[in-house]
Amino acid sequence: MKNFTLTLVFTPILLLASSDGYEVYKKNCSTCHIETISKNEFVKNISTMKAPPMIEVSNQLKNQIMIKNDDEDVHKKVVVLFIKNYIDNPNLEYSLCNPPAIERFGVMPSKKGKLNDEEKEAVAEWIYDRYEGVQFK
């Protein structure tokens, strides 16, 4: 009975403490990275864009980070790890953006110290999951 009671007491606290990736995105990323847009609309509005749309960021990362045995769980973990690191340490040498995107937008500014580990994990997983099966077209 005590274990059951503790579970009921602590579960809501844990749920409140966890970060919502979409909320982290809206607060920290959406001012530069639009969530989704068609390729045609992007081309029409590129002069007003501050950064590539998040749909294209997600697709580029998923397509360029390859796992030898095609294990989807491992692939997701590696992409999430890359995003978490890149949030704090963006670098031209490690960027996976297309060269024209880098030329147009440059390298994103570091968010080091602006997101805690939980927020970075949440937004990185959201970036991966949100665009699963969604193409930039």
Secondary structure, 3 states (H helix, E strand, C coil): CHHHHHHHHHHHHHHHHCCCHHHHHHHHCCCCCCCCCCHHHHHHHHHHCCCCCHHHHHHHHHHHCCCCCCCHHHHHHHHHHHHHHHHHCCCHHHCCCCHHHHHHHCCCCCCCCCCCHHHHHHHHHHHHHHCCCCCCC
